[in-house]
Amino acid sequence: MSSWDRSRSIPWSRVIPVASPSASESGQVEENVDLMRERVWRDLAREAANDARNSSSGGGGSSDDAMAVAANDGMRISSDDSYGADASSSSSSSFEKQEQQQQARQKTESREVNFLGYVGRPYQTSDLFRNVAFGTTIGSITGMCFGFMDSIRLAQSSEVLKSASRSAQGKFVFQGTYRSGMFFGGFFGTFHAVKYGTRVLVDPGDAGEILLGGSVALGGILAKREWRASLPYAVMLVAMDSVHVLMREDGKV
């Protein structure tokens, strides 16, 4: 068996490089292994080509065969390296996914069952304040727009207000605007407060939160006769919030 044939059976992946302590500590061991393997491969290929040229009578054909074998071995070594790199990257990504799933499972199991027998979300006063503030702000702005339009419409259709002075008409429009803003601000703030409470206690999802919050808030409007005229605007507010939340959940906004 020639030296070239013996070298092909060497387990190159187990070769330990002879490097200085500084090189080993700096993480260059793998680079030294690749460099040494390349040098050894070139020396063995050159030696095999010379042996084939000296021992055969034809000369040229044997040399070409030896070089072809060396090239094939080099391609096999590089393909093995690339396969090992791909396998290591895929294994690391799968390990990260498993770790993330385990953390999510532990986080879910760490939640305690509340007095209703459900596993809800952790309560935070800052989240409650943020939800109520958002609902109150949006409801007030929208309610002021509704109140302004209704006040203008009533001022133009009422015979008494038509004959009144400009200041009286302006006062009527102003009162209708801020009253409507306060009313819808309280309504929409209550809607978001009930949604957050449902999320903390039961956590039924966005659809369940909207259904329960809308039922409580709209039921409060139906409870008093003088508030029922504002029911269409209230339903419009709840519908707009529902569309926004559901589209955000689907990833469309």
C-alpha positions in Angstrom: 0.0 0.0 0.0 1.4 3.4 -1.0 1.6 6.4 1.2 -1.2 8.0 -0.6 -3.5 5.1 0.0 -2.6 5.1 3.7 -3.2 8.8 4.0 -6.8 8.4 2.7 -7.7 6.3 5.7 -6.5 8.9 8.2 -9.5 10.3 10.3 -8.7 13.9 9.6 -11.6 15.1 11.9 -9.7 13.7 14.9 -6.3 15.3 14.1 -5.2 17.5 17.0 -3.2 20.5 15.8 0.1 21.3 17.4 -0.4 25.0 18.2 1.0 27.4 20.7 -1.0 28.0 23.9 -1.8 31.5 22.8 -3.3 30.2 19.5 -5.3 27.6 21.4 -6.6 30.2 23.8 -7.5 32.6 21.1 -9.8 30.1 19.4 -7.7 29.5 16.3 -7.4 25.7 16.7 -10.0 25.0 14.0 -8.3 27.3 11.5 -4.9 25.5 12.2 -6.5 22.1 11.5 -7.8 23.3 8.2 -4.4 24.8 7.2 -2.5 21.7 8.2 -4.9 19.4 6.4 -4.5 21.4 3.2 -0.8 21.3 3.4 -0.7 17.6 4.1 -3.1 16.9 1.2 -1.0 18.9 -1.2 2.2 17.1 -0.2 0.6 13.7 -0.5 -0.9 14.5 -3.8 2.5 15.6 -5.1 4.1 12.5 -3.8 1.5 10.2 -5.3 1.9 11.9 -8.7 5.7 11.4 -8.6 5.4 7.8 -7.5 2.9 7.1 -10.3 5.1 8.8 -12.9 8.2 6.9 -11.8 6.7 3.4 -11.5 4.5 3.3 -14.6 5.8 2.9 -18.1 3.1 5.0 -19.7 3.8 7.9 -17.4 1.3 10.5 -18.5 -1.9 8.4 -18.0 -1.1 7.2 -14.5 -0.1 10.8 -13.4 -3.5 12.1 -14.7 -5.3 9.3 -12.8 -3.5 10.1 -9.6 -4.3 13.8 -9.9 -7.9 12.9 -10.6 -8.1 10.8 -7.5 -6.6 13.6 -5.4 -9.0 16.1 -6.8 -12.0 13.8 -6.0 -10.7 13.3 -2.5 -10.3 17.1 -2.1 -13.9 17.6 -3.2 -15.1 14.9 -0.8 -13.3 16.6 2.1 -14.8 20.0 1.3 -18.3 18.6 0.9 -18.0 16.8 4.3 -16.9 20.1 5.9 -19.9 22.0 4.4 -22.3 19.2 5.5 -20.9 19.4 9.0 -21.3 23.2 9.1 -25.0 22.9 7.9 -25.7 20.2 10.4 -24.3 22.2 13.2 -26.2 25.3 12.2 -29.5 23.3 11.9 -28.9 21.7 15.3 -28.2 25.0 17.0 -31.4 26.5 15.5 -33.5 23.5 16.6 -32.0 23.8 20.1 -32.9 27.5 20.3 -36.5 26.7 19.2 -36.8 24.0 21.8 -35.5 26.3 24.5 -38.0 29.0 23.5 -40.8 26.5 23.6 -39.7 25.3 27.0 -39.5 28.8 28.4 -43.0 29.6 27.1 -44.3 26.4 28.6 -42.7 27.2 32.0 -44.2 30.7 31.9 -47.7 29.3 31.2 -47.3 26.7 34.0 -46.1 29.3 36.4 -49.4 31.2 36.2 -51.7 30.6 39.2 -55.4 29.7 38.9 -57.5 32.6 40.2 -60.7 32.4 42.4 -62.8 31.8 39.3 -60.9 28.7 38.3 -59.2 30.3 35.2 -55.7 31.1 34.4 -55.6 34.8 33.4 -53.0 37.4 32.7 -50.9 39.1 35.5 -52.5 42.3 36.7 -50.6 45.6 36.5 -52.0 48.9 37.5 -50.0 50.7 34.8 -51.6 48.5 32.1 -55.1 49.3 33.5 -54.4 53.0 33.6 -53.0 52.9 30.1 -56.1 51.1 28.8 -58.6 53.4 30.6 -56.7 56.5 29.5 -56.6 55.4 25.9 -60.4 54.6 25.9 -61.2 57.9 27.6 -59.1 60.0 25.3 -60.4 58.4 22.0 -64.0 58.3 23.3 -63.8 62.0 24.3 -62.4 63.1 21.0 -65.0 61.1 19.0 -67.8 62.1 21.3 -67.0 65.8 20.9 -67.2 65.4 17.1 -70.6 63.6 17.4 -71.8 66.3 19.9 -70.7 69.1 17.7 -72.5 67.7 14.6 -75.7 67.0 16.5 -75.7 70.4 18.1 -75.3 72.2 14.8 -78.1 70.1 13.3 -80.4 70.9 16.2 -79.5 74.6 16.1 -80.4 74.8 12.4 -83.7 72.8 12.7 -85.1 74.3 15.9 -87.3 77.4 15.5 -86.4 78.7 18.9 -82.7 78.5 18.3 -83.0 80.1 14.9 -84.5 83.2 16.5 -81.9 83.3 19.3 -78.8 85.3 19.3 -75.4 84.2 18.0 -74.0 83.9 21.5 -76.9 81.7 22.6 -76.5 79.4 19.6 -72.8 79.2 20.3 -73.4 78.4 23.9 -75.8 75.6 23.0 -73.3 74.1 20.5 -70.5 74.3 23.1 -72.6 72.6 25.8 -73.6 69.8 23.5 -70.0 69.3 22.4 -68.4 68.9 25.8 -71.3 66.9 27.3 -71.1 64.4 24.4 -67.3 64.3 24.8 -67.6 63.5 28.5 -70.3 60.9 27.9 -68.5 59.0 25.2 -65.2 59.3 27.1 -66.7 57.6 30.1 -68.4 55.0 27.9 -65.2 54.0 25.9 -63.1 54.1 29.1 -65.5 51.7 30.8 -65.4 49.5 27.7 -61.6 49.2 27.8 -61.6 48.8 31.6 -64.0 45.8 31.3 -61.8 44.4 28.5 -58.7 44.5 30.6 -60.5 43.0 33.6 -61.7 40.2 31.4 -58.2 39.6 30.2 -56.8 39.4 33.7 -59.5 37.1 35.1 -60.3 34.8 32.2 -58.2 35.7 29.2 -60.7 34.4 26.6 -58.9 36.1 23.7 -59.7 39.3 21.8 -63.1 38.2 20.6 -64.2 37.3 24.1 -62.9 40.5 25.6 -64.7 42.6 23.0 -67.9 40.7 23.5 -68.0 41.0 27.3 -66.8 44.6 27.3 -69.3 45.7 24.7 -72.1 43.9 26.5 -71.4 45.7 29.8 -70.8 49.2 28.2 -73.7 49.1 25.8 -75.9 47.6 28.5 -75.2 50.7 30.7 -76.4 52.9 27.8 -79.6 50.9 27.4 -80.3 51.2 31.1 -81.3 54.9 30.9 -83.9 56.2 28.5 -82.1 59.5 27.9 -78.9 57.8 26.9 -80.4 55.5 24.3 -80.2 58.2 21.6 -76.4 57.8 21.7 -76.6 54.1 21.1 -75.7 54.2 17.4 -72.6 56.2 18.0 -71.6 53.9 20.9 -72.0 50.8 18.6 -69.9 52.5 16.0 -67.1 53.1 18.5 -67.1 49.4 19.6 -67.2 48.2 16.0 -64.2 50.4 15.0 -62.2 49.1 18.0 -63.1 45.5 17.2 -62.1 45.8 13.5 -58.8 47.4 14.5 -58.0 44.7 17.1 -59.0 41.7 14.9 -57.1 43.0 11.9 -54.0 43.7 14.0 -54.2 40.1 15.3 -54.3 38.7 11.7 -51.2 40.8 10.9 -53.0 43.0 8.3 -52.1 46.3 10.1 
